[in-house]
Amino acid sequence: MKCTYSGFALEVGCDEAGRGCLAGPVVAAAVSLSGEKTPKFIRDSKKLDEKSRTLAAEWVKANAISWAVAEASPSEIDQLNILQASLLAMNRAVESLQIQPDYLLIDGNKFYSRKNIPFSCIVKGDDLIACISAASILAKTERDRIMMELHLEFPCYGWMSNKGYPTPEHRLSVLKHGKSPYHRKSFTVNPPTIGPLFS
């Protein structure tokens, strides 16, 4: 995995978590790492289990040159659409850094910079570039933390385990109980194709 990409001194990776969820915010992270080799556990967050992600997030926070997380709320997602809300969250994360980045590396294929910082979009960058991997880890762990807190307020949706993603159990709970204030009103909730509608 590459530790540097652009050749600029302060290169920042950005990624988000939660685009495909029915509930909760979309969370983004921005991370600047040194050019030194990173540990093998700094990789795409989707390829790490929960315990490994937590340990990796602790390493990133302790060793990054600078890092920040930010979010866009469910109401902003409904107002803007999920893509634009994701880009907004990434810009907020970049703007929250304690450094001024020279260059941004974005996971995916779309971005705009509110601060006119040059950038490159890299498809599957979270599995190719170390600073993007680090951002994916921070975004995922922060979003999971948020959803576990919201679970205490609305345990009927099972957010402790599904983290807001559209599992069959989550969709059944929405159909049974309706949407919470943390659900994305613009997202359609279809019933599962198998199993009873309600138990």
C-alpha positions as CSV (number, residue, x, y, z in Angstrom):
1,M,0.0,0.0,0.0
2,K,1.3,3.5,-0.9
3,C,2.1,5.8,2.0
4,T,2.4,8.9,-0.3
5,Y,0.8,9.6,-3.7
6,S,0.9,13.3,-4.8
7,G,4.4,14.2,-3.7
8,F,3.1,17.1,-1.6
9,A,4.4,17.4,2.0
10,L,0.9,17.6,3.6
11,E,-1.2,15.0,1.8
12,V,-4.6,14.3,3.4
13,G,-6.8,11.3,2.7
14,C,-10.6,11.5,3.0
15,D,-13.3,8.9,3.2
16,E,-16.8,8.5,4.5
17,A,-19.0,5.9,6.2
18,G,-22.8,5.4,6.2
19,R,-23.9,6.3,2.7
20,G,-26.0,3.1,2.4
21,C,-27.7,3.3,5.8
22,L,-31.4,4.0,6.5
23,A,-30.6,5.9,9.7
24,G,-28.0,8.2,11.3
25,P,-25.6,10.7,9.8
26,V,-23.0,10.2,7.1
27,V,-19.6,10.5,8.8
28,A,-16.4,11.5,7.1
29,A,-12.8,11.7,8.2
30,A,-9.6,13.4,7.0
31,V,-6.2,12.1,7.9
32,S,-2.6,13.2,7.2
33,L,0.1,10.5,7.8
34,S,3.8,10.7,7.7
35,G,5.6,9.2,4.7
36,E,6.8,6.3,6.9
37,K,5.5,2.8,6.4
38,T,2.2,2.2,8.1
39,P,1.2,-1.0,9.9
40,K,-0.5,-3.8,8.0
41,F,-3.7,-3.2,9.9
42,I,-4.1,0.2,8.3
43,R,-6.3,-0.9,5.5
44,D,-9.9,-0.6,4.1
45,S,-12.1,-0.5,7.2
46,K,-14.5,-3.0,5.6
47,K,-11.8,-5.6,5.7
48,L,-11.3,-5.3,9.5
49,D,-13.5,-6.7,12.2
50,E,-14.8,-4.4,14.9
51,K,-12.0,-5.0,17.4
52,S,-9.3,-4.6,14.8
53,R,-10.9,-1.3,13.6
54,T,-10.9,0.0,17.2
55,L,-7.3,-0.7,17.6
56,A,-6.4,0.7,14.2
57,A,-8.4,3.9,15.0
58,E,-6.4,4.3,18.2
59,W,-3.1,4.0,16.3
60,V,-4.2,6.6,13.7
61,K,-5.2,9.1,16.4
62,A,-1.9,8.6,18.2
63,N,0.3,8.7,15.1
64,A,-1.3,10.9,12.5
65,I,0.1,14.3,11.7
66,S,-3.5,15.6,11.9
67,W,-6.9,14.0,11.8
68,A,-10.5,15.1,12.0
69,V,-14.0,13.7,11.7
70,A,-17.2,15.4,10.7
71,E,-20.8,14.5,9.7
72,A,-23.8,15.5,7.8
73,S,-27.1,14.9,9.6
74,P,-30.1,12.9,8.4
75,S,-32.0,16.1,7.7
76,E,-29.1,17.4,5.5
77,I,-29.0,14.1,3.7
78,D,-32.8,14.5,3.0
79,Q,-32.3,18.1,1.8
80,L,-29.2,17.6,-0.3
81,N,-29.2,13.9,-1.3
82,I,-26.7,11.4,0.0
83,L,-23.9,12.1,-2.4
84,Q,-23.9,15.8,-1.8
85,A,-24.2,15.3,2.0
86,S,-21.2,12.9,1.9
87,L,-19.1,15.5,0.1
88,L,-20.3,18.1,2.6
89,A,-19.1,15.9,5.5
90,M,-15.7,15.4,3.8
91,N,-15.3,19.1,3.4
92,R,-16.2,19.7,7.0
93,A,-13.6,17.1,8.1
94,V,-10.9,18.8,6.0
95,E,-11.8,22.2,7.3
96,S,-11.6,20.9,10.9
97,L,-7.9,19.8,10.5
98,Q,-5.3,21.7,12.5
99,I,-3.2,21.9,9.3
100,Q,-3.7,23.3,5.9
101,P,-3.5,20.4,3.4
102,D,-1.4,20.8,0.3
103,Y,-3.3,18.0,-1.5
104,L,-6.4,15.9,-0.9
105,L,-6.9,12.2,-1.8
106,I,-10.5,11.3,-2.0
107,D,-12.0,7.8,-1.9
108,G,-14.4,7.5,-4.8
109,N,-14.9,9.3,-8.1
110,K,-16.6,12.6,-7.1
111,F,-15.6,15.6,-5.0
112,Y,-15.4,19.4,-4.8
113,S,-13.1,21.4,-2.5
114,R,-14.7,24.4,-0.7
115,K,-11.2,25.6,0.1
116,N,-9.9,25.2,-3.5
117,I,-7.3,22.6,-2.4
118,P,-6.1,20.4,-5.3
119,F,-7.3,16.8,-5.1
120,S,-7.5,13.5,-6.8
121,C,-10.4,11.0,-6.6
122,I,-9.3,7.4,-6.4
123,V,-11.7,4.6,-6.8
124,K,-11.1,2.0,-4.1
125,G,-8.6,4.3,-2.6
126,D,-9.4,3.0,0.9
127,D,-7.6,-0.2,-0.1
128,L,-4.7,1.5,-2.0
129,I,-3.6,4.6,-0.2
130,A,-2.6,4.5,3.5
131,C,-4.1,7.9,4.5
132,I,-7.4,7.1,2.8
133,S,-7.4,3.7,4.7
134,A,-6.8,5.6,7.9
135,A,-9.7,8.0,7.1
136,S,-12.0,5.1,6.4
137,I,-11.2,3.6,9.8
138,L,-11.9,6.8,11.7
139,A,-15.1,7.4,9.8
140,K,-16.4,3.9,10.4
141,T,-15.5,3.7,14.1
142,E,-17.0,7.2,14.8
143,R,-20.2,6.4,13.0
144,D,-20.5,3.1,14.8
145,R,-20.0,4.9,18.1
146,I,-22.8,7.3,17.2
147,M,-25.2,4.6,16.2
148,M,-24.5,2.6,19.4
149,E,-25.4,5.7,21.4
150,L,-28.6,6.2,19.4
151,H,-29.5,2.6,20.1
152,L,-29.9,3.4,23.7
153,E,-32.7,5.9,22.7
154,F,-34.4,3.6,20.2
155,P,-33.4,0.0,20.9
156,C,-36.3,-1.4,18.8
157,Y,-34.3,-0.9,15.6
158,G,-31.3,-3.0,16.6
159,W,-28.7,-0.3,15.8
160,M,-26.3,-1.8,18.3
161,S,-25.8,-4.6,15.8
162,N,-26.9,-3.3,12.4
163,K,-25.5,0.3,12.8
164,G,-28.3,1.7,10.7
165,Y,-27.7,-0.5,7.6
166,P,-30.8,-2.0,5.9
167,T,-30.7,-5.5,7.3
168,P,-33.9,-7.5,7.1
169,E,-34.4,-7.0,10.9
170,H,-33.9,-3.2,10.6
171,R,-36.4,-2.9,7.7
172,L,-39.0,-5.0,9.5
173,S,-38.6,-2.8,12.6
174,V,-39.1,0.4,10.5
175,L,-42.3,-1.1,8.9
176,K,-43.5,-2.1,12.4
177,H,-42.6,1.0,14.4
178,G,-42.3,3.7,11.8
179,K,-39.3,5.9,11.3
180,S,-37.4,7.5,14.2
181,P,-36.2,11.2,14.1
182,Y,-32.8,9.7,13.1
183,H,-34.1,7.9,10.0
184,R,-33.5,9.4,6.6
185,K,-37.0,10.4,5.4
186,S,-36.0,10.4,1.8
187,F,-34.8,6.7,1.9
188,T,-37.4,4.1,0.9
189,V,-37.7,1.1,3.2
190,N,-38.8,-2.0,1.4
191,P,-39.8,-5.2,3.2
192,P,-37.5,-8.1,3.2
193,T,-38.2,-10.6,0.5
194,I,-38.1,-13.6,2.9
195,G,-39.5,-14.3,6.3
196,P,-42.7,-13.1,8.0
197,L,-43.6,-9.5,8.0
198,F,-44.0,-9.3,11.7
199,S,-43.4,-11.9,14.5
